[in-house]
Structures are given as structure tokens and as C-alpha cells.
Amino acid sequence: MSIRKIILLNALLVSSVGVLGVLTDEPYWRAVGHAPWLYDYFFWLALALNGPSGFLADYAAWLAIDSFHLHRQMRVLAEHEWQFAIQYALWLLLLWPQWQAYDILVRWCRGHPHREAALRMAALSIALVGCVWAYQSWQPSHRVGLFFIDRFFWVARAIGLGLSGIVVLLYGQLEQVRTSQVKRI
């Protein structure tokens, strides 16, 4: 599968999750809190496949809303909807650089045993750090009255970033299979 097709499929996944969020009024539910619903499971899938871009988009949307100097009442009414829209727009924009970076990294390492070994070690280290971070954030995030209404906020993002190492390895395998099939033809 080509990099363009992978980016397109991920963009379709992310935009579908965003549309589902709008249809299910997710910005409101994020503001008042809720148990995981269908939207959350699809969001977590998109975050697992696109952890770095999803994390950056989420954080940048929060910073963008926080930096606006809107009237306080107007800000409260529109903050969650704007943050949701900015998050998904940025996520879609950041997909291309994320997957291009994966592609460049995999191509640079291909055919060089030391680079491939270093890539595997880095990917597993990233996954381990993500798992440790998710484990460390599980207990505090499930205590009542802390910073976020969403108990899975940090856990989901930590796992999404941690899985980015595994996603790079899987992409490397897909790329290797694709190039070996092209050479046989």
C-alpha cells in the first residue's frame, strides 16, 4: 500500500471520527463528562494509528482556545465547539507530515542492519515509555475531582503516543512486503 493511500485512509478515519463527534454532540459531552461511548472507541482507534499528530492537534487546539481573548461569557459558550473543530482541522493537517516522517525513517533504515535494529529498539522504547506513562496516569485520572472530567484523557493519549513506535514498525513491514512484491513483478 502506498504512503498516499495510507495517508488518505487515515484522513478518512480521522474526518469520520470528527463527523461522528459532531453528530453525537461530543464537544458538549467532553465538557460535562461521560462514560466511553462509540465515539470514544473510534477516537482511540484513530489515536492509536496517528498518535503524534492526534496528540499535537489536541494540545495545539487547547492552546489556541486558551490564547484567544474572547469575552468570558462568549468564550464559555463557544469554547468547546471551537476547540473540537480546531483539533480535527489540525489533526488532518498534521497527518501528512507524520506519515511522511514515518516513510522517510523506514526508507532510511531499510537495508542497513544497524539502522533497522536501532529503529526496532527505538520503537520498543517508545512503546515502553507510552505504557509506563499510561500506567502512571491511570490511578490519578480515576480519582474524582482532579483536573479532567474525562478519566481516560491522559491514558488514551499516552497509549496513542506509545503505539506510534509499533505503527512505524508495522509500516516498515508493509513497505518491505510492497517492495518485495514489486521486485518479483
Backbone hydrogen bonds, N-H to C=O, Kabsch-Sander energy under -0.5 kcal/mol:
donor,donor_aa,acceptor,acceptor_aa,energy
6,I,2,S,-2.1
7,I,3,I,-2.5
8,L,4,R,-2.4
9,L,5,K,-2.7
10,N,6,I,-2.3
11,A,7,I,-2.5
12,L,8,L,-2.4
13,L,9,L,-2.1
14,V,10,N,-2.8
15,S,11,A,-2.7
16,S,12,L,-2.2
17,V,13,L,-2.3
18,G,14,V,-2.3
19,V,15,S,-2.5
20,L,16,S,-2.6
21,G,17,V,-2.3
22,V,18,G,-2.0
23,L,19,V,-2.7
24,T,20,L,-2.0
25,D,22,V,-1.2
26,E,21,G,-3.5
28,Y,25,D,-0.5
29,W,25,D,-1.8
30,R,26,E,-2.8
31,A,27,P,-1.4
32,V,28,Y,-1.9
33,G,29,W,-2.1
41,Y,37,W,-1.7
42,F,38,L,-2.1
43,F,39,Y,-2.8
44,W,40,D,-2.7
45,L,41,Y,-1.8
46,A,42,F,-2.5
47,L,43,F,-2.5
48,A,44,W,-2.3
49,L,45,L,-1.8
50,N,46,A,-1.7
54,G,50,N,-2.4
55,F,51,G,-2.8
56,L,52,P,-2.5
57,A,53,S,-2.3
58,D,54,G,-2.2
59,Y,55,F,-2.5
60,A,56,L,-2.9
61,A,57,A,-2.3
62,W,58,D,-1.9
63,L,59,Y,-2.4
64,A,60,A,-2.6
65,I,61,A,-2.3
66,D,62,W,-2.3
67,S,63,L,-2.0
68,F,64,A,-0.9
68,F,65,I,-0.5
70,L,68,F,-0.8
75,R,71,H,-2.9
76,V,72,R,-2.1
77,L,73,Q,-1.8
78,A,74,M,-2.0
79,E,75,R,-2.1
82,W,78,A,-2.5
83,Q,79,E,-2.6
84,F,80,H,-2.0
85,A,81,E,-2.2
86,I,82,W,-2.9
87,Q,83,Q,-2.5
88,Y,84,F,-2.1
89,A,85,A,-2.1
90,L,86,I,-2.7
91,W,87,Q,-2.3
92,L,88,Y,-2.1
93,L,89,A,-1.8
94,L,90,L,-2.4
95,L,91,W,-0.9
96,W,92,L,-0.6
98,Q,94,L,-1.9
99,W,95,L,-2.6
100,Q,96,W,-2.4
101,A,97,P,-2.2
102,Y,98,Q,-2.1
103,D,99,W,-2.4
104,I,100,Q,-2.7
105,L,101,A,-2.5
106,V,102,Y,-2.7
107,R,103,D,-2.6
108,W,104,I,-2.2
109,C,105,L,-1.8
110,R,106,V,-1.7
112,H,109,C,-1.8
116,E,112,H,-2.8
117,A,113,P,-2.3
118,A,114,H,-2.2
119,L,115,R,-2.6
120,R,116,E,-2.4
121,M,117,A,-2.4
122,A,118,A,-2.7
123,A,119,L,-2.7
124,L,120,R,-2.5
125,S,121,M,-2.3
126,I,122,A,-2.7
127,A,123,A,-2.3
128,L,124,L,-2.4
129,V,125,S,-2.8
130,G,126,I,-2.5
131,C,127,A,-2.3
132,V,128,L,-2.6
133,W,129,V,-2.7
134,A,130,G,-2.5
135,Y,131,C,-2.5
136,Q,132,V,-2.8
137,S,133,W,-1.9
138,W,134,A,-0.9
138,W,135,Y,-0.6
139,Q,135,Y,-0.8
141,S,137,S,-1.6
142,H,138,W,-1.0
142,H,139,Q,-1.0
143,R,140,P,-1.2
146,L,143,R,-1.0
151,R,149,I,-0.8
153,F,150,D,-1.3
156,A,152,F,-2.8
157,R,153,F,-1.7
158,A,154,W,-2.5
159,I,155,V,-2.3
160,G,156,A,-2.3
161,L,157,R,-2.4
162,G,158,A,-2.4
163,L,159,I,-2.6
164,S,160,G,-0.5
164,S,161,L,-0.7
165,G,162,G,-0.9
166,I,162,G,-0.6
167,V,163,L,-2.7
168,V,164,S,-2.0
169,L,165,G,-1.8
170,L,166,I,-2.6
171,Y,167,V,-2.7
172,G,168,V,-2.4
173,Q,169,L,-2.1
174,L,170,L,-2.5
175,E,171,Y,-2.7
176,Q,172,G,-2.2
177,V,173,Q,-2.5
178,R,174,L,-2.5
179,T,175,E,-2.5
180,S,176,Q,-2.0
181,Q,177,V,-2.0
182,V,178,R,-2.0
183,K,179,T,-2.0
184,R,180,S,-1.4
185,I,181,Q,-1.2
